Amino acid sequence: MARRGRAMGKGRLRKESSSDFAQLPFQNLKIPYQPYNIISDDQVEAIHNASMDVLENIGINFLLDEARDILKEAGADVREGETRVRFDRNMVMELVATVPSQFSMYARNPAHNIRFGANNMNFALVASPPNASDMIGGRRSGNFEDFCNFVRLGQTLNIVHMIGGYPVEPADLPANIRHLRAESEVIKLSDKVGFGYSLGRDRIHDSMEMIRIGRGVDWSQMEKEPSIMTTVNANSPLQYDIPMLIGMIEMAKHGQPVSVTPFTLAGAMAPVTLAGALTQQNAEALAGIAFIQAVNPRSPVWYGGFTSNVDMKTGAPAFGTPEYAKAVLIGGQLTRRYDIPYRSSNVNASNAPDVQSAYESQMSIWPCMLAHCNMVKHALGWIEGGLCASFEKVIIDAEMLQMMAEMMKPVEINDEEFGLSAMEEVGPGGHYFGCAHTMERYETAFYSPMLSDWRNFENWEEAGSNDATTRAHHIYKQLLEDYQPPALDPAIAEELDAFVERRIAEGGQDPNSYGEKK
């Protein structure tokens, strides 16, 4: 009877909600739990001191002349004819101390403004894979149509706080004007926080200008209200390249936030030990952050962690591993030591949106929450170690992230919630399906999934025996069919189009120059 009651109950609740796509409202998530520390304060300090030794004694290559001039003016050890820069540890910490511990980002739609630092947590769509895939079309090269469809999903899913980059590279657009066509389309298809690629002076300026136009603000207001972010990866080990540095300079000058993120794969681009890889990550991150503060003190940044390991049998990157989870948690401890907003990622190495992709993503998502990660990049859609964006994985990740959001919701403990009246009404040996306490709450009592199927086996089999990946495929297709673009003032759309067409006529990004100062 108990088994039958559970089956009937599941069937009834599923029938009432099956016609609607269930998702949580857009919300600014705050982690209510204390951050989780896996190493001691003394061990955190040991990593800090080791990374300071790296900066003082080994140094970091800054390949841009202009960047070395800025660092020399700030007090770094810059030697004639060398790209290597060495940093006094006191200088580094004085510059890092100017980083804002919290900041907001402003979207085209003010309802989608978000906050970073402290216990705030935000999720960004997958960014920059060269390929896209779904169950029907298979794996294919990145293209503008798939690019736009991923953006539409990112706009539709409330758990997505920001697009966070090209969700797949629109490789069928000419490289010199790709950023103009792609990013202007993001502004039209989504009203969430914007992104630009830090690849030279023209490209990042074009991106900032398009975001400014899309928000309908002047430069003065935009510099007070950060509206576009970028990610800068150090060329691990121990190097920053020319186009990234130019982008960092321009973003910092205008007060727009940069995620400084070393890509330290233990055993390949960093020492094979986790302590060594984290020491290198910390040195590279602090060097980049200090450089940005030398350009413009109090410019907002994230400390980005991306330390994982490689498969030592093949050399292939591995993600969602125990080593990755530990690195995320220790990275959180380091960022709390410096009081800097933290960025990490939801990553996996699976070649398909399958069970491996899910359990490796869970190994990525949980430490992000426990470490008080403020921005989770690649939070939805990443597979194949970042080489492919999967439409089905976007939906699978959305389910997992919604469940994490519900995990952050505090449990109410009070007389009403104790349910003593329900216990008295039901008595020994009864059930709670129809009692007053249940009937008052049953519609909102529990998390309602968008993807999980809670029907009993017989009902699931009768409906076609679809697994989660197949259901995710149907959901993403339906969301695209139902998509409605967010409102955009026609005058703003006209100004945006005029800017894009003018820059295209001028040639867009010069393929032979990143805009270095001569």
VOGU-3710 file (C-alpha; in Angstrom, 3 decimals, decimal comma):
1> marrgramgk> 0,000/0,000/0,000  2,841/2,359/0,842  4,476/1,663/-2,544  1,152/2,188/-4,311  0,598/5,464/-2,444  4,002/6,787/-3,490  3,339/5,868/-7,123  -0,127/7,460/-7,111  1,201/10,557/-5,414  3,998/10,980/-7,935
11> grlrkesssd> 1,637/10,441/-10,809  -0,858/12,999/-9,542  1,726/15,683/-8,861  3,409/15,077/-12,242  0,130/15,314/-14,118  -0,624/18,698/-12,588  2,721/20,191/-13,636  3,650/18,290/-16,826  2,218/20,863/-19,241  4,353/23,712/-17,873
21> faqlpfqnlk> 8,086/24,266/-18,123  9,152/24,717/-14,502  11,960/27,105/-13,697  12,841/29,297/-10,756  12,569/33,083/-11,116  15,656/35,144/-11,949  17,313/35,869/-8,622  20,484/37,287/-7,141  21,801/34,223/-5,344  23,507/34,480/-1,970
31> ipyqpyniis> 25,248/31,530/-0,329  23,940/31,307/3,277  26,573/28,839/4,499  30,066/29,435/5,806  32,801/28,858/3,191  34,550/25,517/3,419  38,275/25,405/4,191  40,288/22,288/3,365  43,743/23,584/4,308  44,844/25,533/7,367
41> ddqveaihna> 45,512/29,267/7,523  49,221/28,455/7,878  49,087/26,422/4,652  47,322/29,256/2,832  50,098/31,547/4,025  52,713/29,076/2,806  51,207/29,123/-0,714  51,103/32,922/-0,572  54,761/33,154/0,450  55,841/30,658/-2,211
51> smdvlenigi> 54,009/32,654/-4,895  55,675/35,847/-3,647  59,035/34,088/-4,060  58,065/33,287/-7,663  57,200/36,933/-8,360  60,350/38,292/-6,710  62,928/35,777/-7,898  61,622/34,176/-11,111  59,245/36,835/-12,431  56,562/36,971/-15,109
61> nflldeardi> 56,967/37,790/-18,806  54,945/40,842/-19,889  55,376/40,882/-23,682  53,911/44,374/-24,268  56,304/47,317/-24,016  53,533/49,602/-22,756  52,710/47,152/-19,949  56,326/47,015/-18,786  56,478/50,815/-18,772  53,394/50,916/-16,538
71> lkeagadvre> 54,858/48,343/-14,157  58,226/50,111/-14,041  56,467/53,342/-13,100  54,636/51,417/-10,339  57,938/50,176/-8,884  58,476/46,769/-10,475  61,936/45,508/-11,436  61,943/46,005/-15,229  65,304/45,568/-16,942  66,327/47,007/-20,289
81> getrvrfdrn> 65,939/44,544/-23,148  64,074/41,952/-21,041  60,407/40,980/-21,101  60,715/39,427/-17,638  59,282/41,551/-14,812  60,034/40,907/-11,133  57,826/42,203/-8,350  58,594/43,280/-4,815  56,049/41,500/-2,609  55,132/44,675/-0,720
91> mvmelvatvp> 54,431/46,442/-4,009  52,190/43,566/-5,126  50,187/43,562/-1,925  49,809/47,360/-1,908  48,336/47,216/-5,424  46,140/44,188/-4,706  44,775/45,960/-1,629  43,116/48,548/-3,900  40,837/45,922/-5,539  37,164/46,454/-4,625
101> sqfsmyarnp> 35,959/43,566/-2,445  32,480/43,857/-3,981  31,046/45,450/-7,103  27,899/45,411/-9,211  27,467/44,922/-12,940  24,728/46,692/-14,849  22,663/45,021/-17,555  20,577/46,446/-20,388  17,579/45,421/-18,271  18,074/46,716/-14,678
111> ahnirfgann> 16,165/43,670/-13,389  19,209/41,642/-14,494  21,843/43,696/-12,653  24,082/41,387/-10,592  26,578/41,680/-7,734  29,969/40,075/-7,112  32,051/39,528/-3,994  31,119/38,376/-0,472  28,606/35,492/-0,692  27,037/36,427/-4,060
121> mnfalvaspp> 26,968/33,686/-6,738  26,283/34,116/-10,462  26,196/31,690/-13,392  27,431/32,392/-16,945  26,701/30,428/-20,117  29,477/28,360/-21,726  31,942/30,492/-23,680  34,353/30,079/-26,611  34,107/26,418/-27,749  34,956/25,963/-31,452
131> nasdmiggrr> 32,201/23,349/-31,915  28,508/22,890/-31,125  26,408/19,748/-30,834  22,960/18,343/-30,276  21,446/14,863/-30,541  20,009/15,327/-34,032  22,554/17,559/-35,774  25,623/15,985/-34,170  28,923/17,781/-33,647  29,636/20,636/-36,074
141> sgnfedfcnf> 31,887/23,673/-36,383  30,762/26,794/-34,586  28,400/28,935/-36,638  26,296/32,058/-36,262  22,952/30,234/-36,188  23,961/28,021/-33,264  25,613/31,033/-31,613  22,303/32,917/-31,666  20,328/29,914/-30,430  22,607/29,491/-27,423
151> vrlgqtlniv> 22,144/33,184/-26,603  18,364/32,717/-26,857  18,568/29,865/-24,356  20,735/31,972/-22,058  18,158/34,750/-22,145  15,247/32,357/-21,554  16,754/30,419/-18,644  16,399/32,386/-15,432  19,290/30,555/-13,774  21,660/32,220/-16,299
161> hmiggypvep> 22,877/35,556/-14,956  25,135/36,511/-17,856  26,025/35,270/-21,341  29,770/35,412/-20,552  31,284/35,267/-24,049  30,565/33,593/-27,379  28,648/30,436/-26,348  30,136/28,920/-29,487  32,558/30,556/-31,923  30,593/31,876/-34,949
171> adlpanirhl> 33,374/30,798/-37,299  31,312/31,465/-40,433  31,610/35,222/-39,776  34,802/36,916/-41,080  37,333/37,219/-38,252  37,883/40,971/-38,635  34,172/41,817/-38,147  33,056/38,792/-36,123  32,953/40,685/-32,831  30,783/43,403/-34,385
181> raesevikls> 28,152/41,054/-35,804  28,205/38,628/-32,879  28,176/41,020/-29,951  25,590/43,356/-31,452  23,350/40,311/-31,896  23,854/39,360/-28,233  22,641/42,828/-27,236  19,484/42,356/-29,306  18,786/38,774/-28,198  19,578/39,197/-24,501
191> dkvgfgyslg> 19,239/41,955/-21,928  21,657/40,404/-19,426  25,180/41,539/-18,481  27,582/41,895/-21,424  30,984/40,492/-22,387  33,840/41,440/-24,711  37,029/39,680/-25,756  40,269/41,254/-24,569  42,118/40,862/-27,862  43,559/44,227/-28,795
201> rdrihdsmem> 42,559/47,864/-28,596  40,010/48,113/-31,433  38,070/44,979/-30,551  37,616/45,727/-26,867  36,774/49,387/-27,617  34,136/48,275/-30,135  32,666/45,916/-27,530  32,546/48,597/-24,842  30,931/51,050/-27,249  28,256/48,550/-28,324
211> irigrgvdws> 27,405/47,767/-24,698  27,262/51,491/-23,910  24,873/52,085/-26,807  22,770/49,081/-25,801  22,354/50,422/-22,274  21,544/53,906/-23,537  24,099/55,600/-21,258  27,045/57,941/-21,770  30,667/57,024/-21,047  30,672/58,826/-17,706
221> qmekepsimt> 27,778/56,736/-16,435  29,209/53,515/-17,834  32,534/54,083/-16,079  30,607/54,408/-12,797  28,416/51,408/-13,633  30,506/48,459/-14,919  28,576/46,932/-17,813  30,952/44,632/-19,709  33,414/42,025/-18,483  36,284/40,167/-20,072
231> tvnansplqy> 38,430/37,166/-19,235  42,216/37,250/-19,486  44,117/33,987/-19,365  47,778/34,107/-18,491  49,856/32,163/-21,018  50,870/29,699/-18,342  53,546/29,250/-17,347  54,407/32,771/-16,202  53,556/34,950/-19,211  51,019/37,554/-20,396
241> dipmligmie> 50,748/38,172/-24,141  50,312/41,379/-26,128  46,611/41,354/-27,137  45,445/40,357/-23,654  47,537/43,074/-22,000  46,188/45,739/-24,362  42,651/44,675/-23,511  43,435/44,748/-19,789  44,749/48,301/-20,091  41,691/49,557/-21,973
251> makhgqpvsv> 39,184/47,833/-19,687  40,960/49,131/-16,574  41,088/52,699/-17,920  37,305/52,645/-18,230  36,610/50,851/-14,943  35,244/47,670/-16,530  35,935/44,369/-14,714  38,474/41,758/-15,805  38,605/38,115/-14,749  42,325/37,370/-14,429
261> tpftlagama> 42,481/33,603/-14,876  45,676/31,553/-15,202  45,123/28,247/-17,023  47,323/26,014/-14,884  47,008/22,333/-15,794  49,116/20,382/-13,312  51,679/18,273/-15,140  51,509/20,309/-18,364  51,511/24,098/-17,874  52,216/23,954/-14,135
271> pvtlagaltq> 54,066/21,681/-11,708  52,560/18,215/-11,397  51,751/18,705/-7,696  48,592/20,518/-6,627  50,556/22,755/-4,248  52,931/23,711/-7,066  50,151/24,365/-9,574  48,290/26,535/-7,055  51,459/28,461/-6,226  51,937/29,235/-9,922
281> qnaealagia> 48,228/30,099/-10,322  48,473/32,493/-7,407  51,634/34,171/-8,693  50,201/34,631/-12,190  46,828/35,868/-10,927  48,324/38,376/-8,478  50,737/39,695/-11,130  47,844/40,334/-13,530  45,653/41,866/-10,840  48,480/44,104/-9,622
291> fiqavnprsp> 49,084/45,226/-13,216  45,420/46,245/-13,631  45,557/48,212/-10,391  48,730/49,932/-11,589  46,735/51,097/-14,622  43,749/52,253/-12,574  43,503/51,704/-8,806  40,146/50,300/-7,632  39,336/48,886/-11,042  37,111/45,822/-10,435
301> vwyggftsnv> 38,596/42,379/-11,016  37,983/38,731/-10,257  40,697/36,361/-9,135  40,139/33,486/-11,553  41,025/29,914/-10,660  41,359/27,271/-13,380  43,757/24,724/-11,946  43,115/21,116/-12,919  45,200/18,144/-13,983  45,961/16,233/-17,156
311> dmktgapafg> 45,581/12,553/-17,929  49,191/11,463/-17,542  48,586/8,567/-19,962  47,535/10,772/-22,891  48,269/14,385/-21,904  44,603/15,294/-22,370  43,140/17,845/-19,917  40,925/16,377/-17,202  38,108/18,366/-15,567  35,641/17,720/-12,798
321> tpeyakavli> 38,298/15,657/-11,016  39,004/15,464/-7,267  42,122/17,541/-7,939  40,019/20,199/-9,666  37,573/20,280/-6,738  40,390/20,703/-4,215  41,965/23,461/-6,316  38,644/25,344/-6,434  38,295/25,152/-2,659  41,873/26,266/-1,974
331> ggqltrrydi> 41,511/29,022/-4,568  38,544/30,263/-2,557  40,672/30,365/0,574  43,321/32,399/-1,250  40,793/34,910/-2,591  39,321/35,364/0,877  42,818/36,092/2,159  43,098/38,915/-0,402  39,395/39,895/-0,197  38,967/39,720/-3,989
341> pyrssnvnas> 35,857/38,454/-5,855  36,374/34,879/-7,067  35,713/33,217/-10,434  35,733/29,477/-11,175  33,994/27,182/-13,697  31,601/24,265/-14,176  33,704/21,946/-16,315  33,921/18,310/-17,399  35,896/16,206/-19,876  33,050/14,109/-21,278
351> napdvqsaye> 32,616/13,907/-25,043  28,824/13,805/-24,765  26,049/15,203/-22,522  25,939/11,907/-20,657  26,276/10,626/-17,112  30,030/11,367/-17,112  29,346/14,997/-17,989  26,860/15,195/-15,109  28,958/13,633/-12,361  32,070/15,570/-13,368
361> sqmsiwpcml> 30,018/18,782/-13,406  28,727/17,981/-9,926  32,368/17,676/-8,841  32,840/21,198/-10,230  29,640/22,888/-9,035  29,740/21,808/-5,393  33,197/23,216/-4,612  32,209/26,459/-6,380  29,365/26,882/-3,908  31,419/25,760/-0,901
371> ahcnmvkhal> 34,274/28,112/-1,878  31,887/31,103/-2,257  32,691/31,460/-5,935  31,090/34,698/-7,128  31,099/33,950/-10,856  30,845/30,444/-12,294  31,961/30,602/-15,915  30,932/27,884/-18,391  28,137/27,063/-15,970  25,834/25,702/-18,680
381> gwiegglcas> 26,669/23,771/-21,844  30,363/22,835/-21,587  31,487/19,367/-22,733  34,616/17,834/-24,308  37,004/19,794/-22,112  35,699/23,066/-23,546  35,976/22,094/-27,224  32,214/21,755/-27,680  29,040/23,484/-26,519  26,104/21,105/-26,124
391> fekviidaem> 22,495/22,257/-26,333  21,319/19,316/-24,219  24,011/19,990/-21,607  22,680/23,544/-21,218  19,402/22,064/-19,970  21,087/19,380/-17,828  23,242/22,078/-16,207  20,237/24,382/-15,735  18,563/21,625/-13,721  21,654/21,067/-11,572
401> lqmmaemmkp> 22,155/24,795/-10,991  18,499/25,307/-10,075  18,861/22,521/-7,535  21,957/24,251/-6,174  19,987/27,503/-5,948  17,341/25,669/-3,914  20,115/24,281/-1,698  20,993/27,893/-0,882  17,443/28,623/0,277  17,375/28,634/4,099
411> veindeefgl> 15,207/26,050/5,850  12,367/27,615/7,821  12,160/26,406/11,431  9,048/27,589/13,279  5,799/26,358/14,847  3,923/26,364/11,534  6,634/24,322/9,844  6,751/21,687/12,607  3,415/20,364/11,352  2,151/19,239/14,741
421> sameevgpgg> -1,432/19,922/13,649  -0,894/17,589/10,675  0,442/14,847/12,923  -2,583/15,231/15,180  -5,013/15,157/12,218  -3,411/12,097/10,553  -2,572/10,118/13,657  -0,675/6,799/13,723  -0,767/4,662/10,566  -2,326/7,254/8,241
431> hyfgcahtme> -0,910/9,348/5,380  -0,491/13,060/4,799  -1,628/13,419/1,169  -4,991/15,004/1,948  -4,499/16,653/5,318  -4,981/20,412/5,664  -1,296/21,149/6,321  -0,314/19,398/3,053  -3,134/20,884/0,975  -2,113/24,413/2,015
441> ryetafyspm> 1,475/23,850/0,857  1,659/21,045/-1,716  2,019/23,284/-4,783  5,110/25,056/-3,444  6,408/22,668/-0,775  9,207/21,111/-2,857  11,504/21,957/-5,717  9,768/21,364/-9,056  12,225/20,054/-11,679  12,532/21,216/-15,264
451> lsdwrnfenw> 14,240/18,035/-16,484  13,968/15,218/-13,937  11,123/12,748/-14,477  9,580/11,594/-11,193  6,872/9,357/-12,653  6,800/5,699/-11,738  8,378/3,217/-14,146  5,114/2,198/-15,822  4,078/5,773/-16,639  7,613/6,646/-17,789
461> eeagsndatt> 7,726/3,564/-20,040  4,299/4,321/-21,490  5,450/7,865/-22,325  8,373/6,585/-24,391  11,118/5,691/-21,874  13,031/8,898/-22,650  16,243/9,368/-20,695  17,341/12,752/-19,340  19,460/13,667/-22,378  16,548/13,007/-24,742
471> rahhiykqll> 14,209/15,053/-22,543  16,809/17,847/-22,489  16,821/17,834/-26,304  13,033/18,259/-26,457  13,113/21,016/-23,816  15,785/23,081/-25,579  13,914/22,801/-28,881  10,680/23,931/-27,243  12,382/26,863/-25,511  13,769/28,073/-28,832
481> edyqppaldp> 10,347/27,733/-30,433  8,764/29,790/-27,643  11,572/32,386/-27,396  10,604/36,063/-27,441  13,355/38,707/-27,751  13,593/41,264/-24,935  12,365/44,783/-25,633  14,872/47,182/-27,200  14,241/50,858/-27,870  14,120/51,293/-31,697
491> aiaeeldafv> 16,349/54,362/-31,444  18,986/52,317/-29,582  18,735/49,501/-32,140  19,195/52,034/-34,944  22,238/53,604/-33,255  23,739/50,168/-32,639  23,262/49,089/-36,253  24,761/52,354/-37,519  27,852/51,888/-35,337  28,313/48,293/-36,503
501> erriaeggqd> 27,936/49,176/-40,186  30,372/52,079/-39,859  33,001/49,912/-38,194  32,517/47,158/-40,771  33,003/49,731/-43,530  36,240/50,780/-41,795  37,446/47,176/-41,833  36,741/46,185/-38,224  39,718/44,726/-36,354  42,987/45,157/-38,271
511> pnsygekk> 44,275/41,557/-38,625  47,862/42,803/-38,668  47,747/44,851/-35,480  46,381/44,664/-31,956  46,720/48,420/-31,509  50,115/48,487/-29,820  51,511/51,919/-29,060  54,533/52,558/-31,260
//
